[in-house]
Amino acid sequence: MANHSQARKKPTPTRPDGDPHFVVEFPLSKLTVCFNINGEPGHVLRLVSDHKHSGLTVNGKLIGAPAPPGSHKHQRTYFSTITVVVDRPGARAYIEVTPKKVILDGRDRMVLPCDATVAVESGELSVAVVAGANVTVTVGGNVGFVILLHRYKNPAVYQRDHVGFYISNSKGLSPNCHGLLGMSVPVPGSGAGGDADHSSATEGAEGARATTPVLKVKQRSVPVVKKTRRLYGGTQIVDCWFARNNAAKLIDGRYEDYVVPHMFETREWQRDGGSNA
């Protein structure tokens, strides 16, 4: 049984896990918002984009699996690999995490198995592996990522070994941070980071008036429904407001704007959609 206690000790304002389910906490309004990304196997998604400012970029690669019996989906997708690219004074490196191994390529190149507990440092980078449970990546002491390891001894046809990604410390990220998760990261003392207000909108329904919950995000109205999500491998359940259709109107731009060419792509988000070198 995986021990996720190390991940649970830290605040986790943003996280994708599972199929992949994203959970974003807006601390100013004390709201938790969730959404699914129904991507395509092989797509690489930009999770955190802060290359120009803090020198950090995080990308995740999707794999596919058949949907379980009775599911409304034709397939499920999971993150097979998470790559943290670091390009800042005194640290040029990348960390690649899969359910089986961690590659730290910086001053030295190290390959760490995920079935052994080990901690290593390379300059201002540190990687700590808790065997079979999680990998913690720390950059400069003020940015932390936790990658959960999900492995199956006897997987069903619709199960795949995969990883989940959690931001545990965002203090070192800039107010300009973007990406599917980075756009909502609160930056202490700056007032930056996305936030949401909850209200109710009314719409006609067969001559009657029905109430539909709506979130106001950056002057956009996002219809939502109340749902629950299981986090940390199912050890924690949270209530959240669910935004449908690949988080349409919740995220800036469209899902396709967050698909990047490869795992080491660092070009940043451009406000009119796409990336900018």
Disulfide bonds with the S-S distance in Angstrom:
Cys34-Cys240 2.11
